[in-house]
Protein backbone atom coordinates (compact mmCIF):
# COMPACT_ATOMS: atom_id res chain seq x y z
CA UNK A 1 0.00 0.00 0.00
CA UNK A 2 2.78 2.46 0.70
CA UNK A 3 3.31 2.72 -3.05
CA UNK A 4 0.59 5.39 -2.80
CA UNK A 5 3.23 8.00 -1.95
CA UNK A 6 5.43 6.89 -4.83
CA UNK A 7 2.60 7.19 -7.35
CA UNK A 8 2.56 10.95 -6.74
CA UNK A 9 4.42 12.73 -9.52
CA UNK A 10 5.14 15.51 -7.02
CA UNK A 11 6.13 14.79 -3.38
CA UNK A 12 3.93 17.59 -2.06
CA UNK A 13 0.91 17.12 0.18
CA UNK A 14 -1.46 19.98 0.98
CA UNK A 15 -2.15 19.83 4.69
CA UNK A 16 -5.74 19.37 5.87
CA UNK A 17 -6.70 22.67 7.52
CA UNK A 18 -10.00 22.66 9.41
CA UNK A 19 -12.30 25.64 9.73
CA UNK A 20 -13.09 25.98 6.04
CA UNK A 21 -9.56 26.53 4.70
CA UNK A 22 -9.12 23.20 2.89
CA UNK A 23 -11.81 23.50 0.25
CA UNK A 24 -12.50 20.88 -2.42
CA UNK A 25 -11.15 23.38 -4.99
CA UNK A 26 -7.85 23.70 -3.13
CA UNK A 27 -7.42 19.97 -2.63
CA UNK A 28 -8.34 19.22 -6.24
CA UNK A 29 -5.93 21.83 -7.58
CA UNK A 30 -3.04 20.26 -5.68
CA UNK A 31 -3.99 16.73 -6.72
CA UNK A 32 -4.38 17.82 -10.35
CA UNK A 33 -0.87 19.31 -10.18
CA UNK A 34 0.54 15.91 -9.22
CA UNK A 35 0.57 16.31 -5.45
CA UNK A 36 -1.95 15.10 -2.89
CA UNK A 37 -4.74 17.44 -1.82
CA UNK A 38 -6.54 16.97 1.49
CA UNK A 39 -10.01 17.76 2.78
CA UNK A 40 -10.36 18.52 6.49
CA UNK A 41 -13.18 16.64 8.20
CA UNK A 42 -12.72 18.39 11.54
CA UNK A 43 -15.63 20.52 12.82
CA UNK A 44 -17.94 19.31 10.05
CA UNK A 45 -20.81 16.87 10.32
CA UNK A 46 -20.37 13.51 8.64
CA UNK A 47 -22.78 14.49 5.88
CA UNK A 48 -21.00 17.80 5.26
CA UNK A 49 -17.80 15.80 4.92
CA UNK A 50 -19.50 13.42 2.50
CA UNK A 51 -20.68 16.34 0.34
CA UNK A 52 -17.12 17.65 0.09
CA UNK A 53 -15.90 14.19 -0.93
CA UNK A 54 -18.55 14.08 -3.64
CA UNK A 55 -17.58 17.59 -4.77
CA UNK A 56 -13.87 16.89 -5.05
CA UNK A 57 -14.63 13.83 -7.17
CA UNK A 58 -16.21 16.16 -9.74
CA UNK A 59 -13.02 18.25 -9.79
CA UNK A 60 -10.31 15.59 -10.03
CA UNK A 61 -9.74 11.96 -10.94
CA UNK A 62 -6.47 11.97 -9.00
CA UNK A 63 -6.08 10.57 -5.47
CA UNK A 64 -7.02 12.85 -2.57
CA UNK A 65 -7.16 12.55 1.19
CA UNK A 66 -9.56 13.23 4.05
CA UNK A 67 -8.40 14.00 7.59
CA UNK A 68 -10.43 13.42 10.74
CA UNK A 69 -9.84 14.16 14.42
CA UNK A 70 -9.51 11.25 16.84
CA UNK A 71 -11.68 11.99 19.91
CA UNK A 72 -10.05 11.89 23.34
CA UNK A 73 -12.18 12.47 26.42
CA UNK A 74 -9.69 13.67 29.01
CA UNK A 75 -10.08 15.10 32.50
CA UNK A 76 -10.78 18.83 32.47
CA UNK A 77 -10.37 21.30 35.32
CA UNK A 78 -13.96 22.54 35.29
CA UNK A 79 -13.26 25.33 37.79
CA UNK A 80 -10.49 26.71 35.59
CA UNK A 81 -12.76 26.38 32.56
CA UNK A 82 -15.50 28.34 34.32
CA UNK A 83 -13.03 31.06 35.32
CA UNK A 84 -11.87 31.34 31.72
CA UNK A 85 -15.46 31.61 30.53
CA UNK A 86 -16.13 34.42 32.99
CA UNK A 87 -13.04 36.30 31.80
CA UNK A 88 -14.16 36.05 28.17
CA UNK A 89 -17.68 37.31 28.87
CA UNK A 90 -16.59 40.94 28.46
CA UNK A 91 -15.26 40.20 24.98
CA UNK A 92 -18.50 38.49 24.03
CA UNK A 93 -20.47 41.49 25.27
CA UNK A 94 -18.27 43.80 23.20
CA UNK A 95 -19.27 41.89 20.06
CA UNK A 96 -22.89 41.41 21.22
CA UNK A 97 -22.65 37.62 21.11
CA UNK A 98 -23.07 34.82 23.62
CA UNK A 99 -20.22 32.46 24.35
CA UNK A 100 -20.86 28.93 23.16
CA UNK A 101 -21.49 26.00 25.47
CA UNK A 102 -18.18 24.66 26.77
CA UNK A 103 -18.82 20.99 26.05
CA UNK A 104 -17.03 17.85 24.96
CA UNK A 105 -18.10 16.01 21.82
CA UNK A 106 -16.56 13.38 19.56
CA UNK A 107 -16.80 15.47 16.35
CA UNK A 108 -19.24 12.96 14.81
CA UNK A 109 -16.54 10.26 14.97
CA UNK A 110 -18.50 7.07 14.29
CA UNK A 111 -20.58 8.66 11.54
CA UNK A 112 -17.44 10.02 9.86
CA UNK A 113 -15.82 6.59 9.95
CA UNK A 114 -18.91 5.19 8.24
CA UNK A 115 -18.61 7.82 5.50
CA UNK A 116 -14.93 6.99 5.00
CA UNK A 117 -15.78 3.29 4.67
CA UNK A 118 -18.70 3.92 2.33
CA UNK A 119 -16.92 6.44 0.12
CA UNK A 120 -13.71 4.38 -0.12
CA UNK A 121 -11.57 7.50 0.26
CA UNK A 122 -8.13 6.97 -1.34
CA UNK A 123 -6.15 8.39 1.60
CA UNK A 124 -7.31 8.84 5.20
CA UNK A 125 -5.28 10.63 7.86
CA UNK A 126 -5.83 11.03 11.59
CA UNK A 127 -4.92 13.83 13.99
CA UNK A 128 -4.98 14.04 17.83
CA UNK A 129 -4.47 10.32 18.26
CA UNK A 130 -4.27 6.90 16.70
CA UNK A 131 -7.44 4.92 15.97
CA UNK A 132 -7.68 1.27 16.93
CA UNK A 133 -5.95 -1.37 14.84
CA UNK A 134 -9.41 -2.68 13.91
CA UNK A 135 -10.41 0.69 12.41
CA UNK A 136 -7.14 0.98 10.52
CA UNK A 137 -7.45 -2.59 9.23
CA UNK A 138 -11.00 -1.96 8.03
CA UNK A 139 -9.94 1.17 6.16
CA UNK A 140 -7.00 -0.64 4.57
CA UNK A 141 -9.22 -3.59 3.59
CA UNK A 142 -11.48 -0.99 2.00
CA UNK A 143 -8.63 0.27 -0.16
CA UNK A 144 -7.69 3.37 1.84
CA UNK A 145 -4.09 4.37 2.53
CA UNK A 146 -3.92 5.26 6.24
CA UNK A 147 -1.71 8.01 7.70
CA UNK A 148 -1.40 8.89 11.39
CA UNK A 149 -0.02 12.29 12.44
CA UNK A 150 2.64 12.07 15.16
CA UNK A 151 4.78 14.49 17.16
CA UNK A 152 7.13 12.09 18.98
CA UNK A 153 8.94 8.77 18.71
CA UNK A 154 6.50 7.21 21.19
CA UNK A 155 3.48 8.26 19.14
CA UNK A 156 5.17 6.95 16.00
CA UNK A 157 5.69 3.55 17.60
CA UNK A 158 2.04 3.40 18.70
CA UNK A 159 0.84 4.25 15.18
CA UNK A 160 3.18 1.72 13.57
CA UNK A 161 1.99 -1.01 15.92
CA UNK A 162 -1.64 -0.16 15.09
CA UNK A 163 -0.97 -0.75 11.39
CA UNK A 164 -0.60 2.72 9.87
CA UNK A 165 0.67 2.77 6.28
CA UNK A 166 2.64 5.99 6.81
CA UNK A 167 3.26 8.67 9.41
CA UNK A 168 2.89 12.42 9.08
CA UNK A 169 5.71 13.75 11.27
CA UNK A 170 4.77 17.18 12.66
CA UNK A 171 7.61 19.39 13.85
CA UNK A 172 7.14 22.24 16.29
CA UNK A 173 7.34 24.75 13.41
CA UNK A 174 3.90 23.74 12.11
CA UNK A 175 0.94 26.09 12.08
CA UNK A 176 -2.42 25.20 13.57
CA UNK A 177 -3.01 22.55 16.18
CA UNK A 178 -0.23 20.47 17.61
CA UNK A 179 -1.19 16.88 16.78
CA UNK A 180 -0.18 15.39 20.13
CA UNK A 181 -2.15 12.31 21.18
CA UNK A 182 -2.74 13.79 24.65
CA UNK A 183 -3.69 17.34 25.61
CA UNK A 184 -1.48 18.02 28.60
CA UNK A 185 1.72 19.91 29.33
CA UNK A 186 3.90 16.79 29.25
CA UNK A 187 2.50 15.37 25.99
CA UNK A 188 4.36 17.68 23.61
CA UNK A 189 8.12 17.22 23.37
CA UNK A 190 8.35 20.28 21.08
CA UNK A 191 10.93 18.80 18.74
CA UNK A 192 11.91 20.56 15.53
CA UNK A 193 11.04 18.79 12.29
CA UNK A 194 14.48 17.68 11.07
CA UNK A 195 15.45 16.33 14.50
CA UNK A 196 12.09 14.56 14.87
CA UNK A 197 12.41 12.98 11.43
CA UNK A 198 15.71 11.41 12.45
CA UNK A 199 14.34 10.16 15.78
CA UNK A 200 11.33 8.54 14.15
CA UNK A 201 13.25 7.21 11.17
CA UNK A 202 15.43 5.21 13.56
CA UNK A 203 12.42 3.95 15.54
CA UNK A 204 9.98 2.75 12.86
CA UNK A 205 10.17 1.34 9.35
CA UNK A 206 7.39 3.31 7.68
CA UNK A 207 7.33 6.04 5.02
CA UNK A 208 7.40 9.46 6.63
CA UNK A 209 5.68 12.67 5.55
CA UNK A 210 7.39 15.78 6.88
CA UNK A 211 5.26 18.67 8.17
CA UNK A 212 6.14 21.93 9.86
CA UNK A 213 7.41 25.24 8.51
CA UNK A 214 7.90 24.01 4.94
CA UNK A 215 7.44 26.98 2.63
CA UNK A 216 10.07 26.77 -0.13
CA UNK A 217 11.58 24.19 -2.41
CA UNK A 218 14.76 24.22 -0.34
CA UNK A 219 12.70 23.08 2.67
CA UNK A 220 11.20 20.26 0.63
CA UNK A 221 14.65 19.22 -0.59
CA UNK A 222 15.91 19.24 3.00
CA UNK A 223 13.21 16.92 4.35
CA UNK A 224 13.48 14.58 1.37
CA UNK A 225 17.21 14.48 2.00
CA UNK A 226 16.50 13.64 5.64
CA UNK A 227 14.54 10.57 4.62
CA UNK A 228 10.97 11.81 4.19
CA UNK A 229 8.93 10.42 1.30
CA UNK A 230 6.95 13.64 0.89
CA UNK A 231 6.50 17.11 2.37
CA UNK A 232 3.20 18.37 3.78
CA UNK A 233 2.55 22.11 3.50
CA UNK A 234 -0.31 24.06 5.03
CA UNK A 235 0.56 27.72 5.58
CA UNK A 236 2.15 27.84 2.12
CA UNK A 237 -1.32 27.34 0.60
CA UNK A 238 -3.24 29.75 2.86
CA UNK A 239 -3.10 32.72 0.48
CA UNK A 240 -4.02 30.74 -2.64
CA UNK A 241 -7.30 31.86 -4.25
CA UNK A 242 -8.69 28.32 -3.79
CA UNK A 243 -8.08 28.51 -0.04
CA UNK A 244 -11.15 29.11 2.10
CA UNK A 245 -9.21 31.17 4.65
CA UNK A 246 -10.88 34.42 5.64
CA UNK A 247 -9.41 37.38 3.68
CA UNK A 248 -8.39 38.93 7.01
CA UNK A 249 -6.39 35.79 7.76
CA UNK A 250 -4.73 35.86 4.35
CA UNK A 251 -3.84 39.54 4.70
CA UNK A 252 -2.49 39.06 8.23
CA UNK A 253 0.25 36.81 6.86
CA UNK A 254 1.82 39.83 5.14
CA UNK A 255 0.65 42.56 7.55
CA UNK A 256 3.62 44.11 9.42
CA UNK A 257 1.53 44.47 12.59
CA UNK A 258 1.84 40.69 13.03
CA UNK A 259 5.47 39.97 13.80
CA UNK A 260 5.58 36.44 15.22
CA UNK A 261 3.80 33.17 15.88
CA UNK A 262 3.25 31.40 19.18
CA UNK A 263 1.61 28.22 20.43
CA UNK A 264 -1.48 28.83 22.56
CA UNK A 265 -4.52 27.12 24.07
CA UNK A 266 -6.43 30.40 24.22
CA UNK A 267 -8.71 29.78 21.23
CA UNK A 268 -9.54 26.06 21.48
CA UNK A 269 -8.11 24.58 24.67
CA UNK A 270 -5.51 22.64 22.68
CA UNK A 271 -2.04 23.91 21.75
CA UNK A 272 -2.05 25.54 18.31
CA UNK A 273 0.41 27.85 16.54
CA UNK A 274 -0.91 31.13 15.21
CA UNK A 275 0.00 34.75 14.66
CA UNK A 276 0.48 36.67 17.90
CA UNK A 277 -2.47 39.05 18.31
CA UNK A 278 -4.28 40.74 21.18
CA UNK A 279 -6.43 37.72 22.04
CA UNK A 280 -3.41 35.44 22.25
CA UNK A 281 -1.41 37.90 24.36
CA UNK A 282 -4.23 38.59 26.82
CA UNK A 283 -5.65 35.10 27.26
CA UNK A 284 -2.88 32.59 26.58
CA UNK A 285 -1.91 32.19 30.24
CA UNK A 286 -5.54 31.88 31.37
CA UNK A 287 -6.77 29.08 29.11
CA UNK A 288 -6.84 25.59 30.64
CA UNK A 289 -6.33 22.33 28.75
CA UNK A 290 -9.95 21.80 27.73
CA UNK A 291 -10.58 20.64 24.17
CA UNK A 292 -12.96 20.91 22.39
CA UNK A 293 -14.69 22.76 25.23
CA UNK A 294 -12.90 26.07 24.61
CA UNK A 295 -13.22 25.68 20.83
CA UNK A 296 -17.00 25.60 21.26
CA UNK A 297 -16.89 28.39 23.86
CA UNK A 298 -15.01 30.83 21.62
CA UNK A 299 -16.34 29.98 18.16
CA UNK A 300 -19.14 32.59 18.17
CA UNK A 301 -16.69 35.20 19.44
CA UNK A 302 -14.16 34.39 16.71
CA UNK A 303 -16.86 34.47 14.05
CA UNK A 304 -18.11 37.84 15.30
CA UNK A 305 -14.56 39.20 15.24
CA UNK A 306 -14.20 38.14 11.61
CA UNK A 307 -17.51 39.79 10.73
CA UNK A 308 -16.31 42.95 12.48
CA UNK A 309 -13.01 42.81 10.53
CA UNK A 310 -11.01 42.49 13.76
CA UNK A 311 -8.05 40.15 13.19
CA UNK A 312 -6.79 40.86 16.71
CA UNK A 313 -9.54 38.58 18.06
CA UNK A 314 -9.36 35.81 15.45
CA UNK A 315 -7.44 32.54 15.46
CA UNK A 316 -4.89 33.26 12.73
CA UNK A 317 -3.24 29.85 12.44
CA UNK A 318 0.16 29.98 10.76
CA UNK A 319 3.47 28.15 10.76
CA UNK A 320 6.80 29.79 11.51
CA UNK A 321 7.53 30.49 7.84
CA UNK A 322 4.27 32.38 7.26
CA UNK A 323 5.88 35.43 5.63
CA UNK A 324 6.79 33.28 2.61
CA UNK A 325 3.15 32.44 1.78
CA UNK A 326 2.32 33.48 -1.79
CA UNK A 327 -0.91 34.73 -3.36
CA UNK A 328 -0.99 32.47 -6.41
CA UNK A 329 -3.11 29.57 -7.73
CA UNK A 330 -2.38 26.33 -5.91
CA UNK A 331 -1.39 24.44 -9.05
CA UNK A 332 1.10 27.16 -9.98
CA UNK A 333 2.48 27.11 -6.44
CA UNK A 334 3.08 23.36 -6.64
CA UNK A 335 4.96 23.83 -9.91
CA UNK A 336 7.00 26.72 -8.47
CA UNK A 337 7.94 24.66 -5.42
CA UNK A 338 9.11 21.79 -7.59
CA UNK A 339 11.14 24.16 -9.77
CA UNK A 340 12.80 25.37 -6.58
CA UNK A 341 13.50 21.79 -5.49
CA UNK A 342 15.11 21.14 -8.86
CA UNK A 343 17.27 24.26 -8.56
CA UNK A 344 18.48 23.26 -5.09
CA UNK A 345 19.20 19.72 -6.24
CA UNK A 346 21.15 20.93 -9.27
CA UNK A 347 23.21 23.29 -7.11
CA UNK A 348 24.40 20.30 -5.13
URUR-V243643 format. One record per helix or strand of 3 or more residues. SS is the DSSP state (H for helix, E for strand). FROM is the first residue (numbers start at 1). TO is the last residue. Records with the same first field share a line. If there is no record, write none. Layout:
SS = FROM-TO + FROM-TO
This chain:
H = 3-6 + 24-32 + 46-59 + 78-94 + 109-119 + 133-141 + 153-162 + 193-203 + 217-225 + 235-237 + 247-252 + 278-286 + 293-307 + 311-313 + 322-324 + 330-347
E = 12-14 + 36-40 + 64-69 + 123-127 + 145-150 + 166-170 + 207-211 + 230-233 + 261-264 + 272-275
